Amino acid sequence: MAGNPEQLDLAREHIALGDPNNARFGLMLTDNAVEITLHRVAKDYQVKVQHQAHYEPPFPHMAELTKALAQEFGPKVRFAKTIGMLSDDDAQTAIICHSFRNEVYHVGAIHEEILPNLARFYFDRACAIVGNYKGGFIGWSSRDVLPKRAERFFTGHHLFPGNADQYRQGCAKLAQENAFDAQSLVSTLAKHMSDVVDDQDSSIDLMATGAPTQMSRDQVVVYCQAWELAFSGEGEEYALKHGFSGSKFDLVEWLKANYPFTISKDPIPSWRQRAAGLSGEKAAASALNKYHQFMHQTEKLRENLYESAGQLQMEIDRQIDDMKGR
């Protein structure tokens, strides 16, 4: 238990610096403290269930407990929610922030615009989650050494330096020092979503007005998806199943006319409405969920639009260079 406030204190120190790189490190430390705590909760329940197996009715959430004891993060969160340790909002926040942690750690994603405020928010909720841990008992042996950073939270005798109240108070103190501002997070997420929509609006506009063949904005949306789909196994399989035969170029045209695209019209107006709705949110957890859903749901189409517009811009730049004799 003493290791948790130590790790959170180090995370707070990095997050407080306010830049994306330190926020990335703070986010990873924060997430690790949450994961360790939730796994410890599952282990405690495993011991409890084993000891009570012959005296109590069967534990009703044994399947969820078994999954929580494995390596994946999600089942640990869901088990903690099932037993009442996590609220719906905190469970949702932990899952979302863990996904960001995986992206910054494993994929190298930057998330510069939102990472400092996101890390502050996750830290705030982590202090509550970690501080809510209630171990079956607290032990201390002569071989144990109190972590240096944890010394400011535990003030007991060296033979037994701390207690559960000091642990919870330490987590609460860390949350206060973090000084999370919900409105700042909401504003950051809303601005980034609006910026993303503006970029996509520009991409559609470039494709509609700058391509050799003029297209409507609706046609651009279908065109970009059809090109990506034509070079995937899914698109070719669908077309062959429905009687298509021809070249790759023919396949693009066939998909444009026949494939049931989920988004077949200019999405920018509805995306702007979602960004406006996000800016009016008051609750940080709800704002983060709306932001995350938007980024996840629109990711594929945004990638298609961005790539197509990028290729067109490169061709335009090449033609300009040719005209200048470069």
N, C-alpha and C positions, 0 to 999 in steps of 0.2 A: 504493500500500500504506500510505503514511503517513496517508492520509485515513481509513482504516478505524479505527485506534485513536483517532484524533481524534473521530470520530463516536460511537464506542462510549463514550468517556470522557464526552462530553456526555450520552449516554443514561443512563449510570450515575449521573451527578450528579442527574438528574431522578428516576430510579427510587428513589434513596436517600432522597428526601424523604418517600416512603411514602404519598402521597395519590393518589386515582384520576386526577386531572387531570395531575399530573406523570408518573404511570405511563403514561398514554395517550401522552404525548409521547415518553417513553422507549421505549415499545413500537414506535412508528412509526420512530424513529431506528434502533433495533436491527434491525427488519425491513429497513430500507433498506440497512444495512450488509451483511446477509446476501444480499439480492437483488443488490447490486452485485458482491459476491464471486462468487456463483454464475454471474452473467453473464460475469464476467472469466474464470472457469474455462472456460466454453463458448467464449469468444473465443480463449483460448490453444489449446484443442484444434482449433479451426478453422484456426489458423495451422499447427499441427503436422501436421494432416491434409493441408493444401495442400502443405507442404514435402516430405512423405513420399509423396505420391501416386504418384510414378513408381518408388519403390524398395521399398515395403512392400505386403503384401496389403491389400485394401480395408478401411477402418475399419469394424468390424462394427456400430457404433451410429450410423451416419450419419443415420438418420431421427430418432433421439432428439436428436442434436446440432442438427439443423436446427430442431427445435421449441424447443430450449433457447435458441437465438439470437434468437427472437422475443420478444414483450413479456410473455407470460404467465409467472407465477411457478412454477406447478406443474411444467411441463416442465423448468425449470432444476433444480429439486429432484430430479426423477426421473433426469435425466442425471447429476447429481453422485452419486446413489446407484448408478447403473449402473456408473460408472467406479471405484467404491469410495471416494469421498471422504466420503460420508455413510453412517452406519449406518441401519438400518431405523428405530430410535427417533428419531434426529435428523431424518431425512426426514419422518417422521410429525409430529413436534413443529413443524417449520418450516411445514408445510402448515396445521396447525391454528392456530398463532399468526398466520400471515399472514391467515387468515380473520378472526380477531379484529381484527387491524390494519385490515382493510378495513371492518369494522363500525364501529369507533370513528372511523375517518377519513371514510368515505363516507356512512355511515348515521347517525352520531351516537349509536350505542349506548353505554351508560354502563358496564355491567359493573362497577359500583362494588365489589361484594363480592369479586370475584376478581382485578381488574385489577392491584393492586400486586404480589401474589404471582406472577401469571402473567407480568408483565413481568420480574420477577427471574429466573424460570425460563428464559424465552426468552433473556434476556441471558446467562445462564450457558452455554447451549448455543451461542449466537451467538459467544461468545468462542472456543469450541472450533472451530466451523465456519470462522470468519474466520481464526483462527490456523493452521488446517490448510491454508490456501492456499499453494501453492508456485509462484510465478511462474517463467516460463522463464528470466528474467534480471532483475536489478535495475539500473535506470539512473538517472542524475542529471545534470541540465544546469545551467548557470549561471543559467538563467531560472527554475528551480524554487525554490519557497519552502516550507520545512518548516512545516506548520500549527502554530500556537502550542501547541495542546494536545498535539500529538505530540512536542514537544521533550523531554518527560520520559521518553519511551520510546527515543529515539535519541540516542546520545552520541558520534557520530563527528565527524570533521573537517567543517567547513562545505562543503568541496568534495565530500564524499561522506559524508553524515551518518549513515547507518544501514546495517544488513545484515539478512539474513533471520532470523538468530537473535534479534536485538533485536525484530524484528517479532513473532515467536512468543512471546517472553518478555513483551512488552508486553500481548498478548492474554491470556496466562495471569495476569498481574498484575491486569488489570481484572476477571477472573473472581474472583480472591481478594478483591478489594475489594468486590465485589458481595455476597459471603457468602450465597449462596443456600442455603436450608434446605428440603430435599425434603419433610420431614414437615409443615412449615408449609403448603406448597402442597396436599398431600393433604388436610389437615384443612380448609383453606379451601374446596376444591372439594366435599368430602363434606358440609360444613355447608350450603353453598349449595344443593346438590342436595336435601338433606333439607328445607330451607326451601321450595324450589319444590314438592316433593311435599306438604308440609303445606298450602300455599296451594291446591293443586289438590284436596286432600282436603276443605278447607272449601268450595270452590266446588261440588263434587259434593253435599256434605251440604246446602248451602243449596238447591240445585235439587231435591233429593229431598224435603225437608221443608217448604220455603217456597213452592213453586209452587202455583197454584190446584188443580191436579190432582196428587195424590200419585204419586210414581214411585219405583221401586227405584233403587239406585245404578247397576245395569247399564242400566236404561232411560234414565237421565240421560245416560250416555255415548253411547248410540245416538242419542238425541234431539238432542243438541247437534251431532253430526256430520251428522245428516239435515237440520237446518235450514240449515247452511252449504252442504251439497251441493245442496240444492234451488234455491239461488240462483246456482249455478255452471253453466256450460255442460256440464260433465261429468255432473252429476247428471241434468239434463234429457235429455241425449242417451242416457244409459243407460236411463232410464225409458221413453222413447219407443221405443227399440229393443226393449224387452221388453214392449210392449203397453200401456203406461200412457196414459190420457187423463183429464184432469181439471184442477182448479185447483192453485194453488201449495200451498194447505193440504193438498189431497188428495195432492199430490206428496210432501210431508213424511211423511205417514202411509204412503204406498206405499214410500218409501225405507226407512223404519224397519223395515218388514216384509220387504223384498225385496233391499235392497242388501247385497252381501257386505263389510261393514265389517271391516277388519283387526283393529280393537279393538272388541269388542262386549260386554265385561264390565268391571267396575270394575278399573282398572289399578293402583290405589294399593298393594295388597299386593305386586305384583311390582316396582313402582317403589321401594318401601321396601327390598326385598331388594337392588336395584341400588345404592341409596344406602349400605346397610350393607356391601356388597361393596367399594364405592369406599373407604370409611373404613379398610378393612383393607389397602389397597394399600401397598406399600413403595417402588415405583419411580415417580418423578414422571411419566415419559413415559407409562407405562401408566395412571396415574390420570387424566392429562389426556385421554387417548384415550377412556377410559370415560365421563368427564364429557361430553366433546364429543359422543360418540355418543348418549348419553341426551338431551342438550338438542336435538340435531338430529332424532332419531327421534320425539320426543314433542312437538315444537314445534307442529305443526298442531292436535293434539288439545288441547293446553294452551291455545292461543289460542281455540279453540271454547268450551271450558269457561269460561274467564275472561270471555269476552264475554257468554255466556249468563247467567252468574251476576251479572255487572255490571248487565245489563239488568233482571234480576229484583230486584236490590237497589234499583235506582232506582225501580222500581214500588212496592216495599214502602215506601220512604222517602216517596214521593208520597202513598200512602194514609195513612201516619202523619200527614203534614202536613195532609191533608184533615180527618182526625179531630180534629186540634188547632185547626182553623179558620184555618190559615195561608193 
